[in-house]
Amino acid sequence: MTKQEFLNNFAQKEKPKDTTSAMPFLMESIKEAKRNGIEFTKEEVYSMCTELSKTCLRKTAGRLKSF
């Protein structure tokens, strides 16, 4: 599996619904990558964190609008 394939799979995965689940989700994804011989730079991990936080914020905002 190439890094690009891994990132494509990561992008397609169901993301956590809250921020408390985001870090374990990210860490497990990074461990999976390492098992496949894929390493990430700090910048790449930061980008993954940024995308996860956007997803969590959108889901949280949607729940807040329903109140």
Secondary structure as GFF3:
##gff-version 3
##sequence-region A 1 67
A	DSSP	alpha_helix	3	12	.	.	.	ID=ss1
A	DSSP	alpha_helix	19	35	.	.	.	ID=ss2
A	DSSP	alpha_helix	42	65	.	.	.	ID=ss3
###
